[in-house]
Amino acid sequence: MTDAPALLWFRQDLRLSDHAALHAALRDGRKILPVFVLDDAAADAWAPGGASRWWLHHSLNELAGRLAALGATLVLRRGSALEQIPRLAREIGAAEVHTGGGPEPWARALDRDVAGALKADGVELRRHRTRMLFNPETIRTGAGGVYGVYTPFGRACRASGGPRPLLAAPERIPCPAPPVSDRLDDWGLLPGRPDWAGGLRATWTPGEAGAQARLRTFLKDGLAGYAARRNLPGINSTSMLSPHIAWGEISLAQAWFAAEAHAEGAGEGLAVFQSELLWREFSIYQLWHHPDLPEQPLRANFAGMEWRDDPAGLAAWQRGQTGIPIVDAGMRQLWQTGWMHNRVRMIVASFLTKHLLLPWQAGEAWFWNTLVDADLSANAASWQWVAGCGADAAPYFRVFNPVLQGQKFDPDGGYVRRYVPELARLGDKYLHAPWEAPAPMLTAAGIVLGRTYPGPIVDLAAGRDRALAAWRSLAGPGLAA
């Protein structure tokens, strides 16, 4: 065994299986010190939000336990990673530092700065791909450019030979004597009073074991019907792996190959599920090549969009009090569980950016603070897609009608009745548009619009027309698609 130890710097890759940085460090035969640094300042506005911090606490706690079972100690430090990583390397006399990089611009800048600081001490920073299926620099168009449309991007990924083979979890991790570590409880990642995390605790089991359990359940019960059922929010129809993927408790490659192993009987479910994984990869790819994706529209002409300033409308949307049942159900599911069904995410995002004509960045910021699966690339790319200003974006004239969307994807009203219980006694015919229900029917259901449940904060037809007029006023190419 090589005398000088190595530092293993965990980021958003909180697992032991299929971990390229861990695998490389072990292959070199060194003792390994696992570390995690909470560096809010480096991420600035994109430091983890409230729901993500709740998840991070529990995920780090689970990771520490798994490491301890293999003989290693997870060292925690809070503060500047640019200071802490070289300091920890000096404290243990490390010869090298292994880490998994990410697509976030601040993370890439931090990698460069830390590498320079370590080099000054004679220590090498070795970066590995732990969060991405493919190297975003190698997926290029025939002309060597960057893909801006998902379908050819997906084809290029599949043509590249697919993801690399999986790496097994170690059976033992030799560890040097650990230096002083912070106490996880002292970081204050969990909510105080009021304790808003009850719904999160009831819904999720953060950590690698929870990720694997969630994957097994999906493969057993959900993959075969995924293509037909994934758009139905009222049933358990999706993998719900997104927070585990966002925190790297399971790799995209693990989900990819596990689904392939269950291909028999899966029908279209396998192809559709893998396409969803590639869509996430496409989001990573966009952020890698467009670092300002979270703040600026990819389509430059959208920079001149005249968004409305409506704090009351934004607050009603955030609280699930818009008077549009499917929108309110989604926003309340988000607040209660830290997660929202993907079809409903598109509906609520379209309602905000088009019917209310509020900036997509406001929705992106709210999701960032409330989602347990908040991921900078997926969040930014998806909001831009719905708003019509991103890569492969929906055409500007595509405005989801939330009533029709509710009737189509929640036909029996199970989803709305669960999260908007004040409408539970209203019949299916008017559940998604209670303002159209006859007064006697509302009375029988115990509903007084404006008191027990709000009336719509915007007329849907007028809101759509207003959005289309604003979109058409933008000059430049690409809006007539």
C-alpha positions, 0 to 999 in steps of 0.5 A, a space after each residue: 500500500 502506498 504510504 501517502 494517503 488520498 483525499 476523497 472529496 464528495 460532492 453531489 455524488 453521495 454513494 459508494 457504488 459506481 463511484 469513479 473517484 472512489 474506485 480510482 483512489 482505491 485502485 492506487 492502493 492508498 488510504 483514503 479520507 472521505 470528506 464533504 465540505 459545505 460551501 454555501 459561498 461558492 454556490 452563492 444564490 444557488 446554495 442548497 435551498 430549504 428542502 435540499 438541506 433537509 435531504 442533505 442532512 439525512 443523506 450525509 448521515 447515511 453515507 457516514 454510516 455506510 463508510 463507517 461500516 467499511 472502516 472509513 470516517 467521513 470528515 465534515 467541514 463547513 466554509 470555503 472549499 478552496 481553503 478547506 480541501 488544501 488544508 485537509 490535504 496538508 493535515 493528513 499529508 495527502 498526495 492527491 485529491 479525488 473528486 467528481 466534478 459537476 456542470 455548475 459554473 461555480 463548481 467548475 470554477 472551484 475545481 480550477 481554483 482548488 487544483 491550483 491551490 493543491 498544485 502549489 503544495 505538490 498535490 494533484 487534483 484528479 477529477 472524475 465523472 460521477 454525475 454524468 453519463 457522458 463527457 459533455 465535451 465529446 458529444 458533438 454535432 457532425 460539424 463539431 458544434 453543440 447540440 441544441 435539440 434533444 432528439 439528435 443529442 439523444 441519438 448521438 449519446 446512444 451512438 457513442 457506445 452507451 454509458 461506461 460499465 458500472 463500478 462495484 462498491 468496495 468491501 473495505 476502505 482503508 482510512 488514515 487517522 481522521 482530523 477534526 470534523 464538524 458535527 452534522 447536527 451543528 450545521 443546522 440543515 434541518 428545520 426548526 420551528 415550525 417543523 415543515 418537514 413532516 411530509 418529507 419524512 413521510 415520503 422519502 428515505 434519503 441515502 444510497 439504500 433508499 435510492 436502491 429500494 426506490 429503484 427496485 420498487 419502480 422496476 418491479 411495479 412501474 417500468 412495464 407500464 411507464 410509457 402509458 402511465 407516467 403522465 397520470 399524477 393521481 397514481 404511483 406511476 413514476 420512478 421518483 428517483 429524481 432526488 436520489 439522482 440529484 444528490 448522486 445517491 444513485 448514478 444515471 448509469 445504475 438506473 440505465 443498466 438496471 432498467 435494461 436488466 428488466 427489459 423483458 416484459 417492459 414494452 415501451 417502458 424501457 425506451 421511454 425511461 431511458 429517454 427521460 434519463 437522457 433528457 436529464 443528461 441533455 439538461 446537464 449538457 446545456 448547463 455545461 455549454 451555457 453557464 448562464 442558463 439559470 439566469 439568461 434565456 438561451 434565445 437571445 430575443 427573449 431577453 427583451 420579454 416584458 414580464 409582469 410584476 405581480 407579487 400577489 399573483 406570484 404568492 398565490 401561485 406559490 401557496 397553491 391558491 390560484 383557484 385553478 385546481 390542478 395548479 393548486 394541487 401541484 403547488 401544494 404537493 410540492 410544499 408538502 412533499 418537496 416534490 411534484 409530478 413531472 406532468 404537473 410541473 409543466 402545467 404549473 410552469 406554463 400557468 406562471 409564465 404564460 397565463 400570469 406572464 411572470 418571469 420563469 426565473 421566479 418559478 425557478 427560484 421557488 422550485 430551487 428552495 422547495 424541491 428535494 430534487 433541486 438540480 441546477 441544470 434540470 431546473 433551469 433547462 426545464 423552466 426555459 423549455 416551458 417558457 419557450 426560451 430554451 434549447 428545444 423549447 416548446 413553441 411560444 404558442 403552446 400554452 397548456 390549458 390547465 382545465 383540459 390538462 386536469 381533465 385529461 391526466 387526472 380524469 377521476 380527480 384523485 390527485 386534485 382531491 388529495 391535495 385540494 381537499 376543500 374540493 373533494 365533494 365536487 363531482 368530476 364534471 366540474 372538479 377542474 373548473 369549479 367556477 363553472 359549477 351550478 350554485 346548488 352543486 357548489 353548495 351541496 359540496 360545501 364550496 363557497 368560491 372566494 371563501 372556502 376556495 378562491 376563484 381563478 386569479 386570472 381568466 384563462 382565455 384572457 391570460 392566454 391571449 395576453 401571453 401570445 401578444 407579448 410573445 409575438 411582440 418579440 423581434 427576431 428569428 425562431 418564434 414562428 416555429 
